[in-house]
């Protein structure tokens, strides 16, 4: 299951992670976010132990959303060694996100 990321735990779970990280910025009221949500959950099971996957509710965590300039949701950020290495804005097929994760695992 995807981790619930907050302003309080983001640095520890994402920026200090020794694994690649996928962060889904979303909100309850966002239609496209509801389409991406189940895909993110599936990926969290498939990549368990290899990649950290979490979700940030932008309404409840405004500081972290502002820090990364999140203006449109869903926005998915890919981190490696505490740095953003890839980004996806909007709903996309699972295969697109899986390919981006696979690329991070190869590097």
C-alpha positions as CSV (number, residue, x, y, z in Angstrom):
1,X,0.0,0.0,0.0
2,X,1.2,3.5,-0.8
3,X,2.5,5.5,2.1
4,X,0.7,8.5,3.4
5,X,3.2,11.3,3.1
6,X,2.8,14.5,5.0
7,X,4.6,17.8,5.6
8,X,6.0,16.2,8.8
9,X,7.4,12.9,7.3
10,X,8.2,13.9,3.7
11,X,11.9,14.6,4.3
12,X,12.5,11.3,6.2
13,X,10.5,9.0,3.8
14,X,11.3,10.7,0.5
15,X,14.4,12.9,0.5
16,X,16.4,10.6,2.7
17,X,15.3,7.4,1.1
18,X,18.0,5.0,-0.3
19,X,15.5,3.8,-2.9
20,X,13.9,5.5,-5.8
21,X,10.6,7.2,-4.7
22,X,7.4,7.9,-6.6
23,X,5.2,10.6,-5.0
24,X,1.6,11.1,-6.1
25,X,0.2,14.6,-5.3
26,X,-3.6,14.4,-5.2
27,X,-6.8,15.6,-3.6
28,X,-10.1,13.9,-2.8
29,X,-12.1,16.2,-5.1
30,X,-9.9,15.6,-8.1
31,X,-11.5,13.3,-10.8
32,X,-8.2,12.5,-12.6
33,X,-6.6,11.8,-9.2
34,X,-9.2,9.1,-8.6
35,X,-8.3,7.4,-11.8
36,X,-4.5,7.5,-11.0
37,X,-5.0,6.4,-7.4
38,X,-5.7,2.7,-8.0
39,X,-2.8,2.5,-10.5
40,X,-0.4,4.0,-7.8
41,X,-1.7,1.4,-5.3
42,X,-1.0,-1.5,-7.9
43,X,2.5,-0.1,-8.5
44,X,3.2,0.0,-4.8
45,X,2.5,-3.7,-4.5
46,X,4.4,-4.6,-7.7
47,X,7.5,-2.6,-6.7
48,X,7.4,-3.4,-3.0
49,X,10.9,-3.5,-1.6
50,X,12.4,-1.9,-4.7
51,X,10.7,1.6,-4.8
52,X,9.1,3.7,-2.1
53,X,5.6,4.9,-3.3
54,X,3.6,7.5,-1.4
55,X,0.8,9.9,-1.8
56,X,0.5,13.6,-0.6
57,X,-3.0,15.0,-0.1
58,X,-2.4,18.6,-1.3
59,X,-5.3,20.0,0.8
60,X,-3.9,18.6,4.0
61,X,-0.2,19.3,3.3
62,X,0.2,22.7,1.7
63,X,3.8,23.2,2.7
64,X,5.2,20.3,0.8
65,X,3.0,21.0,-2.2
66,X,4.2,24.6,-2.3
67,X,7.8,23.6,-1.9
68,X,7.6,21.6,-5.1
69,X,5.4,24.1,-7.0
70,X,2.5,21.7,-7.4
71,X,-0.1,23.6,-9.4
72,X,-1.9,20.9,-11.2
73,X,-3.0,17.5,-9.9
74,X,-2.4,14.7,-10.2
75,X,1.3,15.4,-10.3
76,X,3.7,12.5,-9.9
77,X,7.3,13.2,-8.9
78,X,10.1,10.7,-9.2
79,X,12.9,11.2,-6.7
80,X,16.3,9.5,-6.5
81,X,18.9,10.4,-3.9
82,X,16.7,13.3,-2.7
83,X,16.5,14.9,-6.1
84,X,13.6,15.1,-8.6
85,X,14.6,13.0,-11.6
86,X,11.3,12.8,-13.5
87,X,7.8,14.2,-13.4
88,X,4.4,13.3,-14.8
89,X,1.4,15.7,-14.7
90,X,-2.1,14.4,-15.4
91,X,-3.6,10.9,-15.6
92,X,-1.5,8.4,-17.7
93,X,-1.6,4.6,-18.2
94,X,0.0,2.4,-15.7
95,X,2.6,1.3,-18.3
96,X,3.9,4.9,-18.5
97,X,4.5,5.1,-14.8
98,X,6.0,1.6,-14.7
99,X,8.4,2.5,-17.5
100,X,9.6,5.6,-15.5
101,X,10.1,3.5,-12.4
102,X,12.0,0.9,-14.3
103,X,14.3,3.6,-15.7
104,X,15.1,4.8,-12.2
105,X,15.9,1.2,-11.1
106,X,18.4,0.8,-14.0
107,X,20.3,4.0,-13.2
